[in-house]
Amino acid sequence: SFFRHLFSCAKEGERKGPGGTAIARFWMRSGAAASVQLFTSVFFRGLGRAWMSAKAEGPAGGSEEAKPQAARVVKIEVISDNVCPWCFVGKRRMEKALAKLDPTKVSVQVHWKPFQLNPKAPSPGEDKMTAYRKKFGPQIDAMLPQMVATGKAEGILFSYGGKVGNTFNSHRLVAHARAQGKQDAMLEAIFHAYFEKEQDISDDKVLVGLAKQVGLEEAATAGFLAGPELRKEIQAELDSAARRGITGVPHFTIDGKLELNGAQPPEAFLEAFEELGVL
C-alpha cells in the first residue's frame, strides 16, 4: 500500500490493549420503611437550579434518590507530527468517535505530544514536491491522489504546494497554547495552514500569525519562539517516544491502557471506549 510509506505514517488496522470488558452494575438498596412525610428541597438562589426530592413511600418499603455523579475523565494521549497527513486524518476520525460519547457522563482530555518524521528537515522549509520526489521517487505521482481522496472523505482538502520543513517549533507552539487552554485551536490552525493553505509551518513568522488567529498575543508568541522555553520539554517527549519504540504516527494511548496505531476508523475508538465502560 502506498499509504504505509507516505510520510512514514503508521499503517491502519493495528490495535493493542487488554481484552474483555468489565461492566460494573450498581444497585440501590431499599430498607424497611414506614410512612414518611413529604419534604421539598431548598431552592438555591443564584445557582439557577433546584433539586426536588419528594417521593411518597408505601408500606412495602422505601427508596433513596440517586445522587448525580461527576463525569468520568478519560485521557487520550496522541503522539503526532504536524506534517503527517495521517495525523490530520486520525484526528478527524477520533473526533467522530468522541461525538458518540455522552458529555454528561464522560469528560475527555486529549493531550497532543510531539513526533518528528524528519528531525533534520530545514527551517525555513524546502519545496514540498521537490522534497517528496527526493524521498519517494516517481511513485509520489500515485501516492498523492490517494491521499487527497482519503482526506476528502474526512472533510480535509489536502493540497501539496508550498514548503515542508522542521516541525520542532510548531510542536513547541502547540504545547505553549495548551498551557493557555488553546491546544486544539492551535493544532487545527497549524494543520489547516500546512495541509490546505500551503503555508510553511517551519517559519516562525507563519507560526506567529497562526497563534494570533487563535487569540495568542503576537509579540509574546514571537518572543516565546525565539527563546528557550519548552525546548528541553519537547525534546524530552521526542526522546520518550523513541524509547517506547514508536516509529510511526499517529499513535493513540487511551486512558493509559489501550493503544491504537495509525489513523484508525471511528469504530476502533468506539470499541476501546466500550472496553473502558464509557460508551
Backbone hydrogen bonds, N-H to C=O, Kabsch-Sander energy under -0.5 kcal/mol:
donor,donor_aa,acceptor,acceptor_aa,energy
5,H,1,S,-0.6
5,H,2,F,-0.9
6,L,2,F,-1.4
8,S,5,H,-1.7
9,C,6,L,-1.8
10,A,249,V,-1.2
14,E,261,N,-0.6
16,K,259,E,-2.7
22,A,275,E,-0.7
23,I,21,T,-0.6
24,A,22,A,-0.6
26,F,24,A,-0.5
29,R,27,W,-0.5
44,F,42,V,-0.6
45,R,43,F,-1.0
47,L,44,F,-1.3
48,G,44,F,-0.6
49,R,44,F,-0.6
51,W,42,V,-0.5
52,M,50,A,-0.6
53,S,51,W,-0.6
54,A,52,M,-0.6
61,G,58,G,-0.9
62,G,31,G,-1.8
72,R,105,K,-3.0
74,V,72,R,-0.5
74,V,107,S,-2.6
76,I,109,Q,-3.0
77,E,253,T,-2.7
78,V,76,I,-0.5
78,V,111,H,-2.7
79,I,77,E,-0.5
79,I,251,H,-2.7
80,S,78,V,-0.5
80,S,113,K,-2.5
84,C,81,D,-1.6
87,C,84,C,-0.8
88,F,84,C,-1.2
89,V,85,P,-2.3
90,G,86,W,-3.0
91,K,87,C,-1.9
92,R,88,F,-1.8
93,R,89,V,-2.2
94,M,90,G,-2.4
95,E,91,K,-2.3
96,K,92,R,-1.6
97,A,93,R,-1.5
98,L,94,M,-2.5
99,A,95,E,-1.7
100,K,97,A,-1.7
101,L,98,L,-1.5
105,K,102,D,-1.9
106,V,102,D,-2.3
107,S,72,R,-3.4
108,V,106,V,-0.6
109,Q,74,V,-2.6
110,V,108,V,-0.5
111,H,76,I,-3.0
112,W,110,V,-0.5
113,K,78,V,-3.7
115,F,80,S,-1.0
117,L,115,F,-0.5
121,A,118,N,-1.9
126,E,164,V,-2.3
128,K,162,G,-2.9
131,A,127,D,-2.3
132,Y,128,K,-2.4
133,R,129,M,-2.4
134,K,130,T,-1.8
135,K,131,A,-1.6
136,F,132,Y,-3.5
137,G,132,Y,-0.6
137,G,133,R,-1.4
139,Q,136,F,-0.8
140,I,137,G,-1.8
141,D,138,P,-1.8
142,A,139,Q,-1.3
143,M,139,Q,-1.9
144,L,140,I,-2.2
146,Q,142,A,-0.9
147,M,143,M,-1.9
148,V,144,L,-2.7
149,A,145,P,-2.1
150,T,146,Q,-2.1
151,G,147,M,-2.6
152,K,148,V,-2.3
153,A,149,A,-1.5
154,E,150,T,-0.6
154,E,151,G,-1.4
155,G,152,K,-1.4
156,I,151,G,-3.1
158,F,156,I,-1.0
159,S,195,F,-2.6
164,V,126,E,-2.6
166,N,122,P,-2.6
171,H,167,T,-1.9
172,R,168,F,-1.9
173,L,169,N,-2.3
174,V,170,S,-1.8
175,A,171,H,-2.2
176,H,172,R,-2.5
177,A,173,L,-2.6
178,R,174,V,-2.0
179,A,175,A,-1.5
180,Q,177,A,-1.2
181,G,178,R,-1.8
182,K,177,A,-2.9
186,M,182,K,-2.3
187,L,183,Q,-2.5
188,E,184,D,-2.6
189,A,185,A,-2.0
190,I,186,M,-2.2
191,F,187,L,-2.8
192,H,188,E,-2.7
193,A,189,A,-2.3
194,Y,190,I,-2.5
195,F,191,F,-2.7
196,E,191,F,-0.5
196,E,192,H,-1.7
197,K,192,H,-1.3
199,Q,193,A,-2.7
201,I,199,Q,-1.0
203,D,200,D,-1.6
204,D,202,S,-0.6
206,V,203,D,-0.6
207,L,203,D,-1.9
208,V,204,D,-2.5
209,G,205,K,-1.8
210,L,206,V,-2.1
211,A,207,L,-2.5
212,K,208,V,-2.0
213,Q,209,G,-1.5
214,V,210,L,-1.1
215,G,212,K,-1.4
216,L,211,A,-2.7
221,T,217,E,-2.3
222,A,218,E,-2.2
223,G,219,A,-2.2
224,F,220,A,-2.2
225,L,221,T,-2.6
226,A,222,A,-1.7
227,G,223,G,-1.0
227,G,224,F,-0.7
231,R,228,P,-2.0
234,I,230,L,-2.2
235,Q,231,R,-2.2
236,A,232,K,-2.3
237,E,233,E,-1.9
238,L,234,I,-2.2
239,D,235,Q,-2.5
240,S,236,A,-2.1
241,A,237,E,-2.1
242,A,238,L,-1.7
243,R,239,D,-2.3
244,R,240,S,-1.7
245,G,242,A,-1.3
246,I,241,A,-2.2
247,T,245,G,-0.7
251,H,79,I,-1.8
252,F,260,L,-3.1
253,T,77,E,-2.5
254,I,258,L,-3.4
255,D,75,K,-3.9
255,D,253,T,-0.6
257,K,254,I,-2.1
258,L,254,I,-2.1
259,E,16,K,-2.0
260,L,252,F,-2.5
261,N,14,E,-1.7
262,G,250,P,-2.9
263,A,10,A,-0.5
264,Q,262,G,-2.0
268,A,265,P,-1.4
269,F,265,P,-1.0
270,L,266,P,-2.3
271,E,267,E,-2.1
272,A,268,A,-1.6
273,F,269,F,-2.6
274,E,270,L,-2.2
275,E,271,E,-2.1
276,L,272,A,-1.6
277,G,273,F,-0.6
277,G,274,E,-0.9
278,V,273,F,-2.4
279,L,273,F,-0.6
